Amino acid sequence: MRNQTFLFGVLLLVNGMFGVDADEVSVSVMVGDSVTLHTDFTETPRESKIIWKFNNQIIAKMNGANGGNPSTYDGPGAVFKDRLKLDKQTGSLTITNIRSEHVGHYSVDIKSTDAKLKTFQVTVHGGVKTISAMKGDPVNLHTGVIEIRGYDLILWTTEGNVVAEVNKQTNLFGPRDEGDVRFGGRLHLHRETGDLTISDSKTTDSGDYHLHMSNSAHTLERTIRVIVKTQPQSGAASVICNAGVGLVVWAVFLVARFVDNEWCGKGVSVNIK
């Protein structure tokens, strides 16, 4: 018992001396998203060395002593080919166009004045990236989270314009379409999830909508394509149908007139004795 207590004390001492932090961050994304895993640096110390691993295999590294010079690797089975980006200033890792094979355990080992280990568990879910709706129906764009309290900033943008925002720093929440002629007050932001709803949709609402969600641990980027279609022109079909019926009636009328004229033209002779 005394030995176990001594060992526990040594571990606490080592953790305090080297600043090792192994708290795991859970990150849930959808297929096709881009996600950035943060190191917490705004600028990496010159003497630092950063190593990123996926399931204990090195996928990226950077040495601050040689001015950054970040390197990325394809990973096991080349699953990360052309998908990894390492920020030279912060050492944060971005995975673009994420797929189900990227599910797993990520860690960043930061060797600097204070040693630091940060870990992430990334899960990937399937999702619809294109939404089709009929004109007049509501269009729902989902963030995919149960609650938004874990995020510091959420932005919905389209055509380069921010149309809805949740910003903890400025205490801002809600749509930003009051002066937007395109939407005219038809945008609604869900308070719990950050989902964006477009009511009474119009064909002009069609386009790409971009979602940005970030906190101190990670940043998520998602694009959803919206297609709003017009209702079938049932009125035109009725006109055609009515026109067809009218033609049939007119043809019957002409035939009747023709028969009547033929009958009357022949005449009837009566002999009276």
Long-range contacts (C-beta under 8 A, 24 or more apart in sequence): 18-114, 18-115, 19-114, 19-115, 19-116, 20-115, 20-116, 20-117, 21-116, 21-117, 21-118, 22-117, 22-118, 22-119, 23-118, 23-119, 24-119, 24-120, 24-121, 25-118, 25-119, 25-120, 25-121, 25-217, 25-218, 26-120, 26-121, 26-123, 27-120, 27-121, 27-122, 27-123, 27-217, 27-218, 27-220, 28-122, 28-123, 28-125, 28-144, 28-145, 29-98, 29-122, 29-123, 29-124, 29-125, 29-144, 29-220, 30-124, 30-125, 30-126, 30-127, 30-144, 30-222, 31-98, 31-99, 31-100, 31-124, 31-125, 31-126, 31-127, 31-129, 32-97, 32-98, 32-127, 32-129, 32-222, 32-223, 33-98, 33-220, 33-221, 33-222, 34-94, 34-95, 34-96, 34-97, 34-98, 34-220, 34-221, 34-222, 35-94, 35-95, 35-98, 35-122, 35-218, 35-219, 35-220, 35-221, 36-87, 36-92, 36-93, 36-94, 36-95, 36-218, 36-219, 36-220, 36-221, 37-92, 37-93, 37-94, 37-95, 37-106, 37-108, 37-120, 37-122, 37-217, 37-218, 38-90, 38-92, 38-216, 38-217, 38-218, 38-219, 39-90, 39-91, 39-92, 39-108, 39-110, 39-118, 40-118, 40-216, 41-90, 41-91, 41-92, 41-110, 42-89, 42-90, 43-89, 43-90, 44-68, 44-89, 44-90, 44-91, 45-112, 45-113, 47-112, 47-113, 48-91, 48-110, 48-111, 48-112, 49-110, 49-111, 49-112, 50-91, 50-108, 50-109, 50-110, 50-111, 51-108, 51-109, 51-111, 52-86, 52-93, 52-106, 52-107, 52-108, 53-106, 53-107, 53-108, 53-109, 54-80, 54-102, 54-104, 54-105, 54-106, 55-104, 55-105, 56-105, 59-84, 59-93, 60-84, 60-86, 60-93, 62-86, 62-88, 62-91, 64-112, 77-101, 95-122, 98-122, 98-124, 99-124, 100-124, 100-126, 120-217, 120-218, 128-224, 129-223, 129-224, 129-225, 130-224, 130-225, 130-226, 130-227, 131-224, 131-225, 131-226, 131-227, 132-227, 132-228, 132-229, 133-201, 133-226, 133-227, 133-228, 133-229, 134-201, 134-228, 134-229, 134-230, 134-231, 135-201, 135-202, 135-203, 135-228, 135-229, 135-230, 135-231, 136-200, 136-201, 136-231, 137-201, 138-197, 138-198, 138-199, 138-200, 138-201, 139-197, 139-198, 139-201, 139-205, 139-226, 139-228, 140-195, 140-196, 140-197, 141-195, 141-196, 141-197, 141-198, 141-209, 141-211, 141-224, 141-226, 142-193, 142-195, 143-193, 143-194, 143-195, 143-211, 143-213, 144-222, 145-193, 145-194, 145-213, 146-192, 146-193, 147-192, 147-193, 148-192, 148-193, 148-194, 148-213, 150-215, 151-194, 151-213, 151-214, 151-215, 152-214, 152-215, 152-216, 153-212, 153-213, 153-214, 153-215, 154-194, 154-211, 154-212, 154-213, 155-210, 155-211, 155-212, 156-189, 156-196, 156-209, 156-210, 156-211, 157-209, 157-210, 157-212, 158-207, 158-208, 158-209, 158-210, 159-207, 163-187, 163-196, 164-189, 164-196, 166-194, 198-226, 201-228, 202-228, 203-228, 203-229, 203-230, 204-228
